[in-house]
Amino acid sequence: MRRRPLSIQFLFASGVLIFFATLISGYVISGLVEQNAIRSKAGAVATFVQSMTEPLVEKLASADALPPEDIERLHGLFTDPMLRGRFPHVEIWTTDGTVAYSLAPDLIGRRFEVPPGAENALLGEVSLSFADLDAGEHIARNFRTRYLEIYSPLRDNSTGRIIAIAEIQEDPATFDHDVERVRMVSWAAVALASCAILLCLFAIVRRGSNTIEDQRQALRQRAEDAEAASRKLAELQGIARHASMQLAERNENLMRGVGADLHDGPAQLLSFARLQVEQVRQARSDLGREAPLAVLEGSLDSALAEIRAIARSLILPEIEHLPPSRIIERAIKMHESRSGTEVASTFVGSEREIPAALKICLFRFVQEGLNNSYRHAGGNGQEVWCEMGAAHMKVVVSDKGPPRGFVKPPARDGGGMGIRGLRQRIESLGGSLQIVGGDAGTKLTMCFELGEAV
């Protein structure tokens, strides 16, 4: 199962935590806002009622009941259609629990147990609660609706002493609507704030998560590259070991070949010359020595020529400071002088400096290619073609196949080691060798990416 990104894990975890935090904070905040709304509404209603009723109840500062004219004035005030629709029931209590005024005339003058809200109002506080339908004053009026009751202290304007309590019953429908609206607004505000916090945190974590994922991907890619490089290195080490073994074998074969050439050529001639020396010693006259001396001189000259030929085949000419085209030209001239054949050449591109090891490889490739062309095709149609680019080098040695009547010489012991050794030399330097042969001729192609040559 694919592991989720860090940002998604954070979104799930923080989403759950913020959800529960939103519920708790929303509940607490909405409760506080609701209480503040209730206090604010109660205070507004109390202030409104106090401003209208305190001038009409000042007589209660010195009397236990209101005079009829003040009751009439209060009745006219609270029976106004605008106020009656908002406040269906209004009572004014004295401090001992006597109803000094009520919209229900039969309650005026009656004494009841002081309601809890009125007790708080006696302490100077505005109190708000839902009506207790079991209270005596409500039973007397046969209340069936739990009105919202607001108790407000009424004071004497001259002394500030609380002389009465105003009880206002308000229809709870309007209040409930206001409270519900405040509750919804507070919940919406908490939810929006929580979402904004979650989104901001997610954006920060997402940015960090993307950075971590990019670094993780880069490390994974580096690990894969390192593993591939390790495999390539192991492969190259195997090739290098194989090339070293082949090189040792090639050197051994070369030494054997040189030994065979020295034994079969100069050594035989020198042995023959030694025999002639014995004949010279046994000669009785100058005339008798002339013939053996001539044969001796010819044998020594032939031995010297063969030794020089062997030396030339082992020693490279000075090519370290030559450009590629001159190296090819020198290899061609040496071949032409030894074989007596002609070689066509073509150079395409611009000269550029190449490593010394690659120069030697280039010379040996042209030399070996032309030698094989001369040996197996009699030098028929020999051609060397070279293309030198900015980042590659391609050299082709080709011929047109043996002419009619051409007899191939017998294969030498260890034959074919030249091509195999050449391939090893080229591949060890990072190049490639391709051989295509047929009745129409043979083509040897050597390619190097110059940026990879060593």
Secondary structure, 3 states (H helix, E strand, C coil): CCCCCHHHHHHHHHHHHHHHHHHHHHHHHHHHHHHHHHHHHHHHHHHHHHHHHHHHCHHHHCCCCCCHHHHHHHHHHHCCHHHHHHCCEEEEECCCCEEEEECCHHHCCCECCCCHHHHHHHCCCCEEEECCCCCHHHHHCCCCCCCEEEEEEEECCCCCCEEEEEEEEECHHHHHHHHHHHHHHHHHHHHHHHHHHHHHHHHHHHHHHHHHHHHHHHHHHHHHHHHHHHHHHHHHHHHHHHHHHHHHHHHHHHHHHHHHHHHHHHHHHHHHHHHHHHHHHHCCCHHHHHHHHHHHHHHHHHHHHHHHHHHHHHCCCCCCCCCHHHHHHHHHHHHHHHHCCCCEEEEEECCCCCCHHHHHHHHHHHHHHHHHHHHHHCCCCCEEEEEECCCEEEEEEECCCCCCCCCCCCCCCCCCHHHHHHHHHHHHCCCEEEEEEECCEEEEEEEEECCCCC
